Amino acid sequence: MSLPNIWHHRRVADSSAKACWICYKPTPSVLITPDNKDFFYICVGHLKDRQFCRADEDEAAAAAAAAAAKKDKEELDREIEKVKQEYEEKQKRKKEKRKEKAKEKGKDKEKDKDAKKADDEEDTKDEKAKDDKVKELSEAKDAPKADDGPRIYSLTKNFYQMRIDRLRNAEIAKRNRERLKNPTAFPSVPSTSP
């Protein structure tokens, strides 16, 4: 029996969580072979244990890159919020200035109209600049998302041998059940001739 020591990490629905193979706590994480011959539920904490399994180097590098991407995304979110807050503060200041100008409404109505037009143009420019900046940051944030950790593992020697023994014992038990069902496998009753 040849079982490759390659295990893919998969997640099932939380409602389908079953006992971890090591600690028996419910977990939705599953390790499964590529050919679907064997699988078992395992806690995510055990996947980080170097005494239990090792992540594929390429996958580990990809996971590190994903963590860096997640950190960059958080920084971009903070920057977007900062841009939005600056815009809101600028708008508040402009409204206050307009109120002051309205109080000082002067004798010249044409200047008020020109000032309003200039303020409106400035508002649209500011809003467009804010929208462009937010759009740019959002596009950078919406880059393809990666998983939180590696997906391909190999078990350490002892745990791998335990899985092979388990499969071998299951196969032997199945063979024994089939033998017991077959009536020709039993010896015939001795016949005595007088």
Rosetta blueprint (number, residue, H / E / L):
1 M L
2 S L
3 L L
4 P L
5 N L
6 I L
7 W E
8 H E
9 H E
10 R E
11 R E
12 V L
13 A L
14 D H
15 S H
16 S H
17 A L
18 K E
19 A E
20 C L
21 W L
22 I L
23 C L
24 Y L
25 K L
26 P E
27 T E
28 P L
29 S E
30 V E
31 L E
32 I E
33 T L
34 P L
35 D L
36 N L
37 K L
38 D L
39 F E
40 F E
41 Y E
42 I L
43 C L
44 V H
45 G H
46 H H
47 L H
48 K L
49 D L
50 R L
51 Q L
52 F L
53 C E
54 R E
55 A E
56 D L
57 E H
58 D H
59 E H
60 A H
61 A H
62 A H
63 A H
64 A H
65 A H
66 A H
67 A H
68 A H
69 A H
70 K H
71 K H
72 D H
73 K H
74 E H
75 E H
76 L H
77 D H
78 R H
79 E H
80 I H
81 E H
82 K H
83 V H
84 K H
85 Q H
86 E H
87 Y H
88 E H
89 E H
90 K H
91 Q H
92 K H
93 R H
94 K H
95 K H
96 E H
97 K H
98 R H
99 K H
100 E H
101 K H
102 A H
103 K H
104 E L
105 K L
106 G L
107 K L
108 D L
109 K H
110 E H
111 K H
112 D H
113 K H
114 D H
115 A H
116 K H
117 K H
118 A H
119 D H
120 D H
121 E H
122 E H
123 D H
124 T H
125 K H
126 D H
127 E H
128 K H
129 A H
130 K H
131 D H
132 D H
133 K H
134 V H
135 K H
136 E H
137 L H
138 S H
139 E H
140 A H
141 K H
142 D L
143 A L
144 P L
145 K L
146 A L
147 D L
148 D L
149 G L
150 P L
151 R L
152 I E
153 Y E
154 S E
155 L E
156 T L
157 K H
158 N H
159 F H
160 Y H
161 Q H
162 M H
163 R H
164 I H
165 D H
166 R H
167 L H
168 R H
169 N H
170 A H
171 E H
172 I H
173 A H
174 K H
175 R H
176 N H
177 R H
178 E H
179 R H
180 L H
181 K H
182 N L
183 P H
184 T H
185 A H
186 F L
187 P L
188 S L
189 V L
190 P L
191 S L
192 T L
193 S L
194 P L
